[in-house]
Amino acid sequence: MGSHGYGNAWCDTKVRTAHRVAYEAFHGSIPAGRQVAHACDVRLCCNPEHLFPATARENSHDAMRKGRHGGSAAKLTPDQV
């Protein structure tokens, strides 16, 4: 596991994140401008059924919607706003 919390895998003589390798093996290349996001929210997960392409914005919105966007300094909850 890397310091980023994602699993690592050796691929073509270099280390890559395992979820990206798994996505490409089962779904093909990652579309340009997209990340590989986890529907299950488990960084170590490599299950291709849990992985989907998303823009950085979509991935961030997904995290916020699910309440897993860390590091927020917000004092008010969305309900309070």
C-alpha positions in Angstrom: 0.0 0.0 0.0 1.3 3.4 -0.8 1.3 6.5 1.4 -1.8 7.6 -0.4 -3.9 4.8 1.0 -4.4 3.0 -2.3 -3.0 -0.4 -3.2 0.0 -0.6 -5.5 0.7 -3.0 -8.3 3.7 -3.5 -10.6 2.7 -3.0 -14.2 5.0 -2.7 -17.2 8.1 -2.2 -14.9 6.6 0.6 -12.9 4.4 0.9 -9.8 0.8 2.0 -10.4 -2.3 2.2 -8.2 -3.9 -1.2 -8.2 -7.5 0.0 -8.8 -6.4 1.8 -12.0 -4.7 -1.4 -13.2 -7.8 -3.4 -12.4 -10.1 -1.0 -14.1 -8.0 -1.1 -17.3 -7.8 -4.9 -17.2 -11.6 -5.3 -17.1 -13.0 -2.2 -18.7 -10.3 -0.9 -21.0 -8.4 2.4 -21.0 -9.4 5.1 -18.6 -11.1 7.9 -20.6 -9.0 11.1 -20.9 -9.6 13.6 -18.1 -11.1 10.9 -15.8 -10.1 9.3 -12.6 -11.0 5.9 -11.4 -13.5 6.2 -8.5 -14.7 3.7 -6.0 -18.5 3.1 -5.6 -17.7 1.2 -2.4 -15.5 4.0 -1.0 -12.7 1.5 -0.1 -9.4 2.8 -1.4 -7.8 -0.7 -1.3 -10.7 -2.2 -3.3 -9.8 -3.5 -6.8 -13.2 -5.1 -7.6 -13.9 -4.0 -11.2 -17.6 -3.9 -10.4 -16.9 -1.1 -7.8 -14.8 1.1 -10.1 -16.1 3.8 -12.5 -14.6 6.7 -14.4 -15.3 10.1 -13.0 -13.9 13.6 -13.4 -12.2 15.1 -10.4 -15.2 17.2 -9.8 -17.6 14.3 -10.0 -15.4 12.2 -7.7 -15.3 15.1 -5.2 -19.1 15.6 -5.3 -19.5 11.9 -4.8 -17.3 12.1 -1.7 -19.2 15.0 -0.3 -22.6 13.5 -1.0 -21.5 10.4 0.9 -20.0 12.3 3.8 -16.5 11.0 3.2 -14.8 14.2 2.1 -12.1 14.6 4.8 -10.2 17.7 5.9 -13.1 20.1 5.9 -12.9 23.1 8.1 -16.6 23.8 7.8 -18.3 24.7 11.0 -21.9 24.3 9.7 -23.5 21.1 8.3 -25.4 21.3 5.0 -28.6 21.1 7.0 -27.7 24.1 9.1 -26.9 26.1 6.0 
